[in-house]
Amino acid sequence: MRQGFDNEKYIELQTEQIRKRIDQLGGKLYLEFGGKLFDDYHASRVLPGFESDTKFRMLQKLVDDVEIIIAINANHIEKNKARGDLGITYDEDVLRLADIFRAHGFRIAGVVLTQYAGQPAADVFRHRLADLGITCKLHYPIEGYPHDIDLIVSEDGYGKNEFVETTRPLVVVTAPGPGSGKLATCLSQLYHEHKHGVEAGYAKFETFPVWNLPLNHPVNIAYEAATVDLDDANIIDSFHLEAYNKTAVNYNRDVEAFPVVKALMGKILGESPYQSPTDMGVNMVGFAISDDEACRDASLAEIVRRYFTAAVNVKRTGTGEEQVGRLKAIMQKAGIDKGYLPTRAAALEREEETGGPVGAMMLADGSVITGKTSERLGAASSLLMNALKTVTGVDVEEDVIDDGAIDPICRLKTEQLDSKNHRLHSDETLIALSISSATSQTAKRVIAGLPKLRGCDAFFSVIISQTDEELYRKLGINVCCEPKYERHTFYHK
């Protein structure tokens, strides 16, 4: 795929910037880590060349200087809040994150339960953490937060919170999702550090919006599309403009909250080291863009994908119309419409010809191939097979899966598992292809082409099953669908 981002340059610049900020703030830094530390697929889609684990690899450069605090809101535990992308609850994700950090040599300083007020589910979780040997500290609701500065920065405010002891110069505060209390955790830790006579500072790591790109750059507009459910908006950082007469982009919640954050830091430290929310950031991603046009094109495609994802969600759940409306406005601001993706036109045109569901995929060389529903394969399976054959130089008309591998799976589905759909999903198709590869060199060659599909765009003329959608995402293929079902029924599994 066309690359627009220098990954190695970014890691080098970002590591250097964080070290510099540690030195500037007295030798100890609490770094609030916004967004995803790994599996950052949004960044890899809008900045082609950015690898999904880049930020994690950057931290690994500093592993001997890093400790991790994971914050989780006790109310989120009580409400069983789950991550939409992984389908697991926030408390389970805390354990998943801890395992990943430990496996890569990072020290876990502890877990902080924020907004703790005796929630029963939160109590169960903290006892579970204790049994696992994970330090758990409690942070309590503070009356008048965030505007009663005198109360917050006192023994009756942050002073009541339990302190997480850390010994390393960089303390990364992360969380399973937004609203977990990362900022409050950082500032509470600062309060206690300064009570103990330890000089420490705070900074924020956010990839988007990119502060040194124009406000209406497609990369920044794509961030608005990605956070449409949070009602975020990119704006000019008025504090930065006033302080330095320089334009910088930030998002509305950070700019609106800055006076309070600055006042809190001033109360804790004696004087705030920052004149603007942009000052607080350490993000260097804008300096590693190597091909602006490639990033613009990728971001525009991502905006349209976000639109179709929201439209499909409305079709599936009956909710989210306001998000679709906002995404239409975002597309208009970006100067594009839902016909921007060439794969959509190809899929809809082929569907009209065949009378059945069709998928289309743009390959790395810019060519677009299609796949239609057949007797034994669904559209997602047919498209996947045609794409694999194309990238490995095999004739798309050649049968590479042995009938002896397909037929038993079809019979198992219909005769034993009570499925009405005998056609293979894409994961079942790959299993059949794998079985065939044991005796067929062509099948072995075709399945070896899977890495060549990573980063490709696919569009389907109907809503595909969640099984197919998840398999495509695992393969790194960007997928979206026309918001309509193949069958006119009330229930769709």
C-alpha positions in Angstrom: 0.0 0.0 0.0 1.1 3.6 -0.6 2.9 4.7 2.6 2.5 8.2 4.0 4.0 7.9 7.5 7.6 7.2 8.7 7.1 4.8 11.6 10.7 4.6 12.7 11.2 8.4 12.6 8.1 8.8 14.7 9.3 6.3 17.4 12.6 8.2 17.6 11.1 11.6 17.8 8.4 10.6 20.3 10.9 8.9 22.6 13.2 11.9 22.5 10.3 14.3 23.3 9.1 12.3 26.3 12.6 12.1 27.7 12.9 15.9 27.2 9.6 16.5 29.1 10.8 14.3 32.0 13.9 16.4 32.4 12.0 19.7 32.0 9.6 18.8 34.8 12.1 17.8 37.5 12.9 14.2 36.6 9.5 12.5 37.1 6.5 12.6 34.7 3.0 11.4 35.0 1.9 10.8 31.3 -1.8 10.5 30.7 -2.1 8.2 27.7 -5.2 8.9 25.6 -6.5 6.6 22.9 -5.2 3.1 22.4 -1.6 2.0 23.3 -1.8 -0.9 20.9 -4.3 -2.1 18.4 -4.6 1.5 17.2 -6.1 0.7 13.9 -7.6 4.1 13.3 -4.1 5.6 13.3 -2.9 3.0 10.9 -5.8 3.6 8.5 -5.4 7.4 8.4 -1.6 7.4 8.5 -0.6 4.6 6.1 2.7 3.3 7.4 1.8 3.8 11.1 1.7 0.3 12.7 -1.0 -0.5 15.1 1.5 -1.2 17.9 3.8 1.8 17.2 3.0 3.6 20.5 3.7 0.4 22.5 7.0 -0.1 20.6 7.9 3.5 21.5 7.3 2.8 25.2 9.4 -0.3 25.0 12.3 2.0 24.2 11.8 3.4 27.7 10.8 0.2 29.4 13.4 0.4 32.2 12.1 3.9 33.1 8.4 3.1 33.0 5.7 2.1 35.4 2.1 1.6 34.5 -1.0 2.7 36.4 -4.4 1.5 35.0 -7.4 3.6 35.9 -11.0 2.3 35.7 -14.2 4.1 36.8 -16.0 2.2 39.5 -19.3 3.2 37.9 -18.3 1.6 34.6 -17.7 -1.7 36.5 -21.1 -1.4 38.1 -22.8 -0.8 34.7 -20.8 -3.6 33.1 -19.5 -1.2 30.4 -17.8 -3.0 27.5 -15.4 -2.2 24.8 -17.2 -2.1 21.5 -14.2 -3.3 19.5 -13.3 -6.3 21.7 -16.6 -7.1 23.2 -15.2 -7.5 26.7 -16.1 -5.5 29.8 -13.8 -2.7 31.1 -12.8 -4.7 34.2 -11.8 -7.7 32.0 -9.8 -5.4 29.8 -7.8 -4.1 32.8 -6.6 -7.7 33.3 -5.9 -8.1 29.6 -3.9 -4.9 29.6 -2.0 -6.0 32.7 -1.1 -9.3 31.1 0.2 -7.6 27.9 2.3 -5.1 29.9 3.8 -7.8 32.1 4.6 -10.0 29.1 6.6 -7.2 27.6 8.6 -6.4 30.7 6.7 -3.4 32.0 6.2 -2.9 35.7 2.5 -2.5 36.8 2.4 0.0 39.7 -1.2 -0.6 40.4 -4.9 -0.2 39.4 -6.9 2.8 40.5 -10.6 2.5 41.0 -11.8 6.1 40.4 -15.2 7.5 41.5 -15.3 4.7 44.1 -18.4 5.0 46.4 -18.8 1.4 47.6 -20.3 0.0 44.4 -20.8 -3.8 45.0 -19.4 -4.8 41.6 -16.3 -2.6 42.2 -15.8 -4.3 45.5 -15.9 -7.7 43.8 -13.3 -6.5 41.3 -10.9 -5.1 43.8 -11.0 -8.3 45.9 -10.3 -10.2 42.6 -7.3 -7.9 42.0 -6.0 -8.5 45.5 -6.3 -12.3 45.0 -4.2 -11.9 41.8 -1.5 -9.9 43.7 -2.3 -6.6 41.8 -2.1 -3.4 43.9 -5.5 -1.6 43.9 -6.1 1.9 45.2 -9.3 3.8 45.7 -10.1 7.4 44.5 -13.3 8.9 45.7 -15.8 11.4 44.2 -15.1 15.0 45.2 -18.0 17.3 45.8 -17.8 20.4 43.5 -15.4 18.7 41.1 -13.8 20.2 38.9 -14.6 23.8 39.8 -14.1 24.0 43.6 -10.3 24.2 43.3 -9.6 24.9 47.0 -11.6 21.8 48.1 -10.1 19.5 45.4 -6.5 20.4 46.2 -6.8 19.8 49.9 -6.8 16.9 52.4 -10.6 16.6 51.9 -10.2 16.3 48.1 -7.1 14.7 46.5 -5.8 14.1 50.0 -8.4 11.4 50.7 -7.4 9.4 47.6 -5.1 6.5 48.1 -1.6 7.0 46.7 0.0 4.6 44.3 3.7 4.3 45.2 6.0 4.6 42.1 9.8 4.7 41.8 10.5 5.2 38.1 10.8 8.5 36.2 8.0 7.9 33.8 4.5 6.8 35.1 2.1 6.0 32.2 -1.5 6.3 33.2 -3.8 4.4 30.8 -7.3 3.0 30.9 -9.7 0.6 29.1 -11.7 3.5 27.6 -12.8 7.1 27.9 -14.2 8.6 31.1 -12.0 6.3 33.3 -10.5 9.2 35.3 -6.9 9.3 33.9 -6.5 13.0 34.3 -7.8 13.0 37.9 -5.5 10.1 38.7 -2.5 12.0 37.4 -3.3 15.1 39.3 -4.1 13.2 42.5 -0.7 11.5 42.3 1.0 14.9 41.7 -0.7 16.2 44.9 0.7 13.4 47.0 4.1 13.5 45.3 4.5 17.1 46.2 3.3 16.5 49.8 6.1 14.0 50.0 8.6 16.5 48.6 9.0 14.8 45.3 9.2 17.1 42.2 7.0 15.7 39.5 5.0 16.9 36.5 2.2 16.0 34.2 1.8 15.7 30.4 -0.7 14.3 28.0 -0.2 12.0 25.1 -3.0 12.2 22.5 -2.4 11.2 18.8 -5.4 13.1 17.5 -6.2 15.7 16.5 -2.7 16.4 15.2 -1.9 19.8 16.7 0.5 21.0 13.9 -1.8 20.1 11.0 -4.5 22.5 9.7 -7.9 22.4 11.4 -9.6 21.1 8.3 -6.9 18.7 7.3 -8.5 15.3 6.4 -6.5 13.5 9.1 -8.1 15.8 11.7 -11.5 15.7 10.2 -11.2 11.8 10.3 -10.7 12.1 14.1 -14.0 14.0 14.4 -15.6 11.1 12.4 -14.1 8.6 14.7 -15.4 10.3 17.9 -18.8 11.2 16.6 -20.4 9.3 19.5 -18.5 11.6 22.0 -19.6 14.7 20.2 -16.0 15.9 20.0 -15.1 18.8 17.7 -11.7 20.1 16.5 -11.1 23.7 17.3 -8.2 26.2 17.3 -6.5 26.3 20.7 -7.3 29.9 21.7 -5.0 29.8 24.7 -2.0 28.7 22.5 -2.8 31.5 20.0 -3.0 34.1 22.7 0.2 32.9 24.5 2.4 32.4 21.5 0.6 33.9 18.5 0.8 30.4 16.9 -2.1 28.4 15.5 -2.5 24.9 17.0 -5.4 22.4 16.8 -6.9 20.8 19.8 -10.4 19.4 20.6 -13.2 21.1 22.4 -13.2 19.2 25.7 -9.5 19.8 26.3 -9.8 23.5 25.5 -12.9 24.0 27.6 -11.3 22.2 30.6 -7.9 23.9 30.4 -8.6 26.8 32.8 -9.6 24.3 35.5 -6.6 22.0 34.8 -4.3 25.0 34.8 -5.7 26.2 38.1 -5.4 22.8 39.6 -1.8 22.4 38.5 -1.0 25.9 39.8 -2.5 25.0 43.2 -0.6 21.8 43.4 2.8 23.0 42.0 2.7 26.7 42.9 2.6 27.6 39.2 1.4 25.8 36.2 4.1 25.0 33.6 1.6 25.3 30.8 0.0 28.2 29.0 -2.3 26.1 26.7 -3.7 22.6 26.4 -1.4 22.1 23.4 1.6 22.8 25.7 0.5 19.8 27.8 0.9 17.5 24.9 4.0 15.6 23.8 2.6 14.2 20.5 5.1 14.2 17.5 3.0 12.4 15.0 2.7 15.3 12.6 6.4 15.5 12.2 6.6 11.9 10.9 4.1 12.3 7.9 6.2 11.6 4.8 3.5 11.8 2.1 0.7 14.3 2.9 -1.3 13.3 -0.1 -1.4 9.6 0.9 -2.5 10.5 4.4 -5.2 12.8 3.0 -6.6 10.1 0.7 -6.5 7.5 3.5 -8.3 9.9 5.9 -11.1 10.7 3.4 -11.7 7.0 2.9 -11.8 6.5 6.6 -14.5 9.2 7.0 -16.7 7.4 4.5 -16.1 4.1 6.2 -17.2 5.7 9.5 -20.4 6.9 7.8 -21.3 3.4 6.6 -20.4 1.8 9.9 -22.9 4.2 11.7 -25.6 3.7 9.0 -25.3 -0.1 9.4 -25.5 0.3 13.2 -28.8 2.2 12.7 -30.1 -0.6 10.5 -29.1 -3.2 13.1 -30.2 -1.5 16.3 -32.6 1.3 15.3 -30.5 3.9 17.2 -27.8 6.4 16.2 -29.6 8.5 13.6 -28.0 11.6 15.1 -24.5 10.2 14.5 -25.3 9.4 10.9 -26.5 13.0 10.5 -23.3 14.4 12.0 -21.2 12.1 9.8 -23.0 13.4 6.7 -22.1 17.0 7.8 -18.4 15.8 8.4 -18.3 14.3 4.8 -19.7 17.6 3.5 -17.0 19.5 5.3 -14.3 17.2 3.8 -15.8 17.7 0.3 -16.8 14.1 -0.3 -19.9 12.0 -0.3 -20.8 8.3 0.3 -19.8 7.5 -3.3 -16.1 8.3 -2.6 -15.1 4.7 -2.3 -14.5 3.1 -5.7 -15.2 -0.3 -4.2 -18.8 0.8 -3.5 -19.6 1.6 -7.1 -18.0 -1.8 -8.2 -20.1 -3.8 -5.7 -23.4 -2.1 -6.5 -22.9 -2.4 -10.2 -22.0 -6.1 -10.0 -25.0 -6.7 -7.7 -27.3 -5.2 -10.3 -25.8 -7.5 -12.9 -26.0 -10.7 -10.8 -29.1 -10.0 -8.7 -27.4 -11.1 -5.5 -25.0 -9.9 -2.8 -21.6 -8.8 -4.0 -18.3 -7.7 -2.4 -15.6 -5.6 -4.0 -12.0 -5.1 -2.8 -9.3 -2.6 -3.9 -5.9 -4.3 -3.9 -2.5 -2.7 -3.2 -1.9 -2.0 -6.9 -5.2 -0.1 -7.2 -7.1 -2.7 -9.1 -10.7 -3.6 -7.9 -11.9 -7.2 -7.9 -15.3 -8.5 -6.9 -16.9 -11.7 -5.5 -20.5 -12.7 -5.6 -22.6 -15.1 -3.6 -22.4 -18.6 -5.1 -24.0 -22.0 -4.4 -21.5 -22.9 -1.6 -19.8 -19.6 -0.7 -21.2 -16.3 0.6 -20.2 -13.0 -0.9 -17.5 -12.4 1.8 -16.0 -15.9 1.1 -16.1 -15.5 -2.7 -14.4 -12.0 -2.5 -11.8 -13.3 -0.1 -10.9 -16.2 -2.4 -10.9 -14.1 -5.6 -8.6 -11.6 -3.8 -6.2 -14.3 -2.6 -6.1 -15.8 -6.1 -5.4 -12.5 -7.7 -2.6 -11.5 -5.4 -0.9 -14.9 -5.7 -1.3 -15.1 -9.5 -3.8 -17.9 -9.6 -6.7 -17.8 -12.1 -9.9 -16.7 -10.3 -11.9 -19.4 -12.2 -9.7 -22.2 -10.9 -11.1 -24.3 -8.0 -8.4 -24.5 -5.3 -10.5 -25.8 -2.4 -11.2 -29.6 -2.5 -14.8 -30.6 -2.5 -13.9 -33.1 0.2 -13.1 -30.1 2.5 -16.2 -28.1 1.7 -18.9 -30.7 1.8 -18.4 -32.0 5.3 -18.5 -28.4 6.7 -21.7 -27.7 4.8 -23.3 -30.9 6.1 -22.1 -30.2 9.7 -23.8 -26.7 9.6 -27.1 -27.8 8.3 -27.5 -31.4 9.6 -25.9 -31.1 13.1 -25.8 -27.4 13.9 -29.3 -26.5 12.6 -28.1 -23.7 10.3 -30.4 -22.7 7.5 -27.5 -21.3 5.6 -25.3 -24.0 4.0 -22.9 -21.5 2.4 -19.5 -21.1 4.1 -18.6 -18.0 6.0 -15.1 -16.6 5.3 -13.6 -18.2 8.4 -15.0 -21.6 7.4 -13.7 -21.0 3.9 -10.2 -20.4 5.2 -10.4 -23.7 7.2 -11.4 -25.6 4.1 -8.6 -23.9 2.2 -6.1 -24.9 4.9 -7.3 -28.5 4.7 -6.8 -28.4 0.9 -3.3 -27.0 1.3 -2.1 -30.2 2.9 -2.4 -31.9 -0.5 -2.5 -29.0 -3.0 0.4 -26.7 -3.7 -1.9 -24.3 -5.4 -4.1 -24.0 -2.2 -0.9 -23.7 -0.2 0.2 -20.8 -2.4 -3.2 -19.1 -2.2 -3.4 -19.2 1.6 0.1 -17.8 1.8 -1.2 -14.6 0.2 -3.2 -13.5 3.2 -0.6 -10.9 4.4 -0.9 -9.2 1.0 -4.5 -8.2 1.8 -3.7 -6.3 5.0 -4.7 -2.7 4.5 -7.0 -3.3 1.5 -10.5 -1.8 1.4 -13.6 -4.0 1.0 -17.2 -3.0 0.4 -20.3 -5.2 0.4 -23.6 -4.5 -1.3 -25.5 -5.9 1.8 -24.8 -6.1 5.5 -22.6 -9.2 6.0 -22.6 -11.4 9.1 -20.6 -10.3 12.1 -18.6 -13.5 11.7 -17.4 -12.4 8.3 -16.8 -8.9 9.4 -14.7 -10.0 12.4 -12.6 -12.3 10.2 -11.9 -9.5 7.7 -10.9 -7.2 10.5 -8.5 -9.8 11.9 -6.9 -10.0 8.5 -6.4 -6.2 8.5 -8.9 -5.6 5.7 -11.0 -2.4 6.1 -14.6 -3.4 5.6 -17.9 -1.5 5.3 -21.4 -2.4 3.9 -24.3 -0.8 2.2 -26.9 -0.4 5.0 -29.4 -3.0 3.8 -30.0 -6.7 4.5 -30.0 -9.4 1.9 -33.4 -10.7 3.1 -36.5 -8.7 4.1 -37.0 -10.3 7.5 -37.5 -8.9 11.0 -34.7 -10.9 12.6 -31.2 -11.1 11.3 -28.6 -13.2 13.1 
